[in-house]
Amino acid sequence: MKLSFYGGVHPKEHKELTCAKAVESLRKAPAQVTLSMSMHVGAPCAPVVQVGDQVTVGQKIAAPTGLGAPIHASVSGKVVAIEPRPSCGGGKMMAVVIENDFQDTFASELTPHPDYDALAPEEIIDIIKEAGITGMGGAGFPTHVKISSGIGKVDTLIVNAAECEPYLTSDHRLMLEEGEWIIKGVKILMKTFGLDKAYIGIEDNKPDAIEKMRALAEGGVEVVACRTRYPQGAEKQLIQRITGREVPPGGLPAHVGCAVFNASTAAAVYDAVAEGKPLTRRIVTLTGGALNEPKNVLVPFGTPIAHLIEEAGGFRETPDRVLVGGPMMGIAVYDLSACTIKGNNGILCMTRAEAAEHVDAAACIRCGRCVNVCPMHLTPVYMHLYTEKRMWDEAEAMNLMDCIECGSCNYICPARVPLVQSFRMAKFEIRTLAMKRKAEAEKEAKKA
């Protein structure tokens, strides 16, 4: 039976710019890398090195202070600064700056386990934790935490290879060029959860990847071709497409017995467990009409965005905007000296013609299109009205916190109302209000 999810849109894909281009190494390595202490969901890491220290590729340079994952040096060289630096997410974040010695001296702190079938699940989880692996589809949730919290609850493992965002092709190229590592990573994850079945979801606009992965699939791994529709790669929508299960409002995939991992995350699991390699680099798609040479490159974390733009031949024309990620969920870059982190799968440099129509936001005309396309069954029109009036409790009652910020409502809105931006602001205000109320309640409890 073919399953589907509610809503969604089908924007122009623009993947032809890079989908046929093999992954390249950087022609010129960065002179410095700036490794942000916040590359994941959770508290920022704390540096465990000092200015003046010599470090090697794979050496741990920062440890988590709560929910998080360690960070490792992506090049060998000297630590020249530990200070706040521009972040691709906006503002500044504490970072460790390493001056590259261009030797790429590798001294992994992990032990390779080519016989990983002999490892216990707890040992695999510990290796994944020490390797600093986080979700590489953009969310950045620590992988070892997702596994640990899902053991005993998860009966279905899903690998997200949909890559539904327009322009991006990093996972597509990974499947074509290193698909066997994805399969082996999936097998390791299956062993950790104690499962004998897993699914890899790929959108049907990648027939070559589907064919390649089906040829490689073995031992209970099934490749599912999904009809192309955005946001197919959102984990709740992919779960519904593959299993028919619907994650309840406020719920997590584990609540319906599922665990979802990005294809790049699965490959990183194999690298860590079998080969003893911490997570230090990833494939990044450099694309958009404003670039001279769109391409896919293997990038060490902490590489400046400006350096990557030079790697792609520079700008052919002044970009209308530069985004980290795709056009639907990407974040605008305010400073090209900001550097890449684990969740960055693309740098998109859009011309004015490629960007959304330049019109001033008009008043909502109550057409209801945003409601029709919302994959989370929400009512963006009312959520936005409550947000405009700063009625946070009422906005939360509309399940605004379940918004996945996919941008489908923005894409379809004829009035160009900035809905997603409105919801991001509302989420911040709702969380701030909840923390304030919690603090006040604790204060009153102490008085009593």
C-alpha positions in Angstrom: 0.0 0.0 0.0 1.3 3.4 -0.9 1.3 5.8 2.0 1.6 9.6 2.1 1.5 12.6 4.3 -0.8 15.6 4.4 0.0 18.9 2.7 3.4 19.8 1.3 4.4 21.6 -1.9 6.6 20.9 -4.9 9.0 23.8 -5.5 11.4 23.9 -8.4 14.2 21.5 -7.6 17.3 23.2 -9.2 19.4 20.1 -8.4 20.7 19.9 -12.0 23.4 22.4 -11.0 25.3 19.8 -9.0 23.6 16.4 -9.0 25.9 15.0 -11.7 29.1 16.5 -10.1 31.3 14.1 -8.2 32.5 15.1 -4.7 35.8 16.9 -4.8 38.4 17.7 -2.2 39.1 21.3 -1.6 41.6 22.6 -4.1 43.0 24.9 -1.4 42.7 24.0 2.3 41.7 26.8 4.6 44.5 28.7 6.4 42.5 28.6 9.6 39.4 26.7 10.8 37.1 28.2 13.4 35.3 25.4 15.3 32.1 26.7 17.0 31.5 25.3 20.4 27.8 24.9 19.5 27.5 22.4 16.6 24.5 20.5 18.0 21.2 20.7 19.9 22.0 21.3 23.6 24.5 23.3 25.7 27.7 24.6 24.0 30.8 22.5 24.5 33.7 23.6 26.7 37.2 23.8 25.2 39.7 21.2 26.5 42.7 22.8 24.7 44.5 26.1 25.2 45.9 28.8 23.0 49.3 27.6 21.8 48.5 23.9 21.9 49.4 21.7 18.8 46.5 19.5 17.7 46.0 16.8 15.2 43.1 15.8 13.0 40.6 13.8 15.1 41.9 15.1 18.5 39.1 16.1 20.9 39.2 19.9 21.4 35.9 20.4 23.3 33.7 18.3 25.6 30.0 18.6 26.1 28.7 20.4 29.3 25.3 18.8 29.2 23.2 17.5 26.2 25.7 17.5 23.4 28.6 15.8 21.6 32.4 16.4 21.7 34.1 18.4 19.0 37.3 17.3 17.3 40.0 19.1 15.3 39.3 19.0 11.6 42.9 20.0 10.6 46.3 19.7 12.3 48.0 22.8 13.5 48.2 25.3 16.3 45.4 26.7 18.5 45.7 30.5 18.0 42.5 31.7 19.6 39.6 30.7 21.8 37.1 33.6 21.6 33.6 34.5 20.3 33.5 34.4 16.5 30.6 35.0 13.9 28.2 32.0 13.8 26.3 30.9 10.7 23.2 30.8 12.9 23.6 34.5 13.7 25.4 36.5 16.4 28.7 35.2 17.8 29.6 31.9 19.5 32.6 30.8 21.5 35.0 29.0 19.1 38.4 27.4 18.9 40.5 28.7 16.1 43.2 26.4 14.6 46.0 27.6 12.3 46.4 25.0 9.6 49.8 23.5 9.2 48.6 21.8 6.0 50.1 18.4 7.2 46.8 16.8 8.0 48.5 14.8 10.7 45.9 12.2 11.8 45.9 10.8 15.3 42.5 9.5 16.1 41.6 8.9 19.7 39.2 6.1 18.6 40.0 2.5 18.1 39.0 0.9 14.8 36.7 -2.1 15.1 36.5 -3.9 11.7 34.9 -6.8 13.6 32.1 -4.5 15.0 29.7 -7.5 15.0 31.4 -8.6 18.2 30.7 -5.2 19.9 27.9 -4.9 22.5 25.2 -2.1 21.9 26.6 -0.2 24.8 30.1 -0.2 23.3 28.8 1.0 20.0 26.9 3.9 21.6 30.0 4.9 23.5 32.0 5.0 20.3 29.4 7.1 18.6 29.3 9.4 21.5 33.1 9.8 21.6 33.2 10.4 17.8 31.0 13.5 18.2 28.3 12.3 15.8 25.1 14.4 15.6 22.2 14.5 13.2 23.7 15.7 9.9 20.4 16.5 8.1 20.4 19.9 9.9 18.8 19.3 13.3 22.1 18.4 15.0 20.6 16.2 17.8 23.4 14.1 19.4 23.1 10.6 17.8 24.2 8.6 20.9 21.3 10.2 22.9 18.8 9.4 20.2 19.9 5.7 20.2 20.1 5.4 24.0 16.6 6.8 24.5 15.2 4.6 21.8 16.5 1.2 22.8 13.5 -0.9 23.9 11.0 1.5 22.4 12.0 1.4 18.7 10.8 -1.3 16.4 11.4 0.5 13.0 14.7 2.1 11.8 14.4 4.6 9.0 17.3 6.3 7.2 16.4 9.6 5.7 17.9 10.0 2.2 15.1 12.0 0.8 17.1 15.2 0.5 13.9 17.1 -0.4 15.4 20.6 -0.1 15.8 22.2 -3.6 19.4 22.7 -4.8 21.1 20.4 -2.3 22.7 17.2 -3.6 25.3 16.2 -0.9 23.4 13.1 0.2 22.6 12.2 -3.4 26.4 12.1 -4.2 27.2 10.3 -1.0 24.8 7.5 -2.0 26.3 7.3 -5.5 29.9 7.4 -4.4 30.0 5.8 -0.9 26.6 4.0 -0.6 28.2 0.9 0.9 29.3 2.9 3.9 25.7 4.0 4.4 24.5 0.4 4.3 27.2 -0.7 6.7 26.3 2.2 9.0 22.6 1.1 8.9 23.6 -2.4 9.8 25.5 -1.1 12.8 22.5 0.9 13.9 20.2 -2.1 13.4 22.5 -4.2 15.7 22.5 -1.5 18.3 18.7 -1.4 18.4 18.4 -5.1 18.1 16.4 -4.9 14.9 16.4 -7.1 11.8 14.7 -4.6 9.4 15.4 -1.1 8.3 14.2 1.3 5.6 16.0 3.9 3.5 13.7 6.5 2.1 14.8 8.2 -1.2 12.7 10.6 -3.3 12.0 9.3 -6.8 13.8 12.3 -8.4 17.0 10.4 -7.7 16.5 7.2 -9.7 20.3 6.5 -10.0 20.6 6.7 -6.2 17.6 4.4 -5.8 19.1 1.8 -8.2 22.6 2.0 -6.6 21.3 1.6 -3.0 19.0 -1.2 -3.9 21.9 -3.0 -5.5 23.9 -2.6 -2.2 21.1 -3.3 0.2 21.3 -6.5 2.2 20.3 -8.2 5.4 16.9 -6.7 6.0 17.6 -3.2 4.6 14.9 -2.1 2.2 15.1 0.9 -0.1 11.8 2.8 -0.4 11.2 5.1 -3.4 9.1 8.0 -2.2 7.1 10.3 -4.5 8.8 13.6 -4.6 7.1 16.2 -2.5 8.5 18.7 0.0 8.9 18.3 3.0 9.3 14.6 2.6 12.6 14.7 4.5 11.0 15.9 7.7 11.2 12.9 10.0 7.5 12.9 11.0 6.5 13.0 7.4 8.9 10.3 6.3 7.7 8.1 9.1 4.1 8.5 7.9 5.1 7.8 4.3 7.0 4.6 5.1 5.1 3.2 8.0 1.7 4.9 8.0 2.2 5.9 11.6 1.5 9.5 12.7 3.6 11.1 15.4 1.1 12.8 17.8 1.3 16.5 18.6 4.2 17.2 20.9 5.5 13.7 20.4 8.7 12.2 19.2 9.4 9.4 16.6 10.1 7.0 19.5 6.5 7.4 20.7 5.4 5.5 17.5 8.3 3.0 17.7 10.5 4.7 15.1 14.0 6.2 14.9 15.2 8.3 12.0 18.8 9.0 11.0 20.1 11.0 8.1 22.1 9.1 5.4 25.2 11.1 6.2 24.8 10.2 9.9 24.7 6.5 9.0 27.9 6.8 7.0 29.6 8.7 9.9 28.5 5.8 12.3 30.4 3.4 10.1 33.5 5.6 9.9 33.5 5.9 13.7 32.8 2.3 14.7 34.6 0.4 11.9 37.5 2.8 11.1 37.9 4.7 14.3 37.4 8.2 12.7 35.7 11.0 14.7 33.4 13.3 12.8 35.6 16.1 11.4 34.3 16.8 7.9 31.3 16.3 5.5 30.1 16.8 2.0 28.7 20.3 1.3 26.9 21.4 -1.8 28.1 24.8 -3.1 25.3 26.0 -5.4 23.1 28.7 -6.7 23.0 30.9 -9.8 25.3 33.5 -8.2 28.3 31.1 -8.2 30.6 30.5 -11.1 31.3 26.8 -10.4 28.6 25.0 -8.4 30.0 21.8 -7.0 30.0 19.2 -4.2 33.1 19.3 -1.9 34.4 17.5 1.1 34.8 20.2 3.7 36.5 20.2 7.1 34.3 21.7 9.8 35.2 25.3 10.6 35.9 26.3 7.1 34.9 30.0 6.4 32.0 30.4 4.0 34.0 33.0 2.1 36.7 30.3 1.5 34.1 28.0 0.1 32.7 30.7 -2.2 36.2 31.1 -3.6 36.4 27.3 -4.0 33.3 27.6 -6.3 35.0 30.2 -8.5 33.6 33.2 -6.6 30.4 35.2 -7.5 29.4 35.6 -11.1 27.1 38.3 -9.9 26.3 39.9 -6.6 24.0 37.5 -4.8 20.6 38.5 -3.5 21.3 36.3 -0.5 23.6 33.7 0.8 22.0 30.8 2.8 23.4 28.0 4.9 21.1 25.1 3.8 18.4 25.2 1.1 16.0 27.9 0.0 13.1 26.5 2.1 14.7 26.1 5.6 18.1 27.7 5.1 19.4 30.5 7.3 20.6 33.8 5.8 24.3 34.4 6.4 25.1 37.9 7.7 28.9 37.5 7.7 30.8 35.4 5.2 33.6 34.9 7.8 31.2 32.6 9.6 32.3 28.9 9.4 30.7 25.6 8.7 29.4 23.2 11.4 28.3 19.6 11.5 24.7 20.3 10.2 25.7 22.4 7.2 25.0 20.4 4.1 24.9 23.3 1.6 25.8 26.9 0.9 23.3 28.5 -1.5 24.1 31.8 -3.3 20.9 33.0 -4.9 20.6 35.6 -7.6 17.8 38.1 -7.4 15.9 36.1 -10.1 16.2 32.9 -8.1 15.0 34.4 -4.8 11.4 34.8 -4.0 9.5 37.7 -5.7 10.5 41.0 -4.2 7.2 42.4 -3.0 6.3 43.9 0.3 4.3 41.7 2.6 0.6 42.4 2.1 -2.3 41.8 4.4 -3.5 38.2 4.8 -6.5 37.6 2.4 -7.7 34.5 4.3 -7.3 32.3 1.3 -6.5 29.2 3.4 -3.7 28.0 1.2 -1.3 27.9 4.1 -3.7 25.5 5.9 -3.9 23.2 2.9 -0.2 22.8 2.6 0.9 22.5 6.2 2.2 19.0 6.7 1.6 19.2 10.5 -2.2 19.9 10.1 -1.7 23.4 11.7 -3.6 26.6 10.9 -0.8 29.1 10.1 -3.3 31.9 9.4 -4.5 32.0 13.0 -1.1 31.3 14.5 0.2 34.4 12.7 -2.7 36.5 13.9 -2.1 35.6 17.5 1.6 36.2 17.1 1.0 39.7 15.6 -1.1 40.5 18.6 1.5 39.0 21.0 -1.1 36.6 22.4 1.4 33.8 23.2 -0.9 31.5 25.2 -3.5 31.5 22.4 -0.7 30.9 19.8 0.6 28.0 21.8 -3.0 26.6 22.1 -3.0 26.4 18.3 -0.1 23.9 18.6 2.4 26.5 17.2 5.3 24.6 18.9 4.6 21.7 16.6 5.6 23.8 13.6 8.6 22.3 11.8 9.4 25.6 10.1 9.5 23.8 6.7 8.5 27.0 4.8 5.6 25.4 2.9 3.2 28.1 4.1 5.7 30.9 3.1 6.1 29.3 -0.3 2.4 29.2 -1.1 1.3 32.5 0.5 0.1 34.9 -2.3 0.4 37.9 0.1 4.1 36.9 1.0 3.3 37.2 4.7 6.5 36.2 6.6 4.9 33.3 8.4 7.9 31.2 9.4 9.8 34.2 10.7 6.7 35.0 12.7 6.5 31.5 14.2 10.2 31.5 15.1 9.7 34.6 17.0 6.6 33.2 18.7 8.4 30.1 19.7 11.2 32.1 21.4 8.6 34.2 23.2 6.6 31.2 24.4 9.7 29.4 25.7 10.8 32.6 27.4 7.4 33.0 29.0 7.4 29.3 30.1 10.8 29.8 31.8 9.6 32.9 33.5 6.5 31.2 34.9 8.6 28.2 36.0 11.0 30.5 37.9 8.1 32.4 39.5 6.4 29.1 40.6 9.7 27.9 42.1 10.0 31.2 44.0 6.5 30.9 45.3 7.1 27.3 46.3 10.1 28.3 48.4 8.1 31.0 50.1 5.4 28.5 51.1 
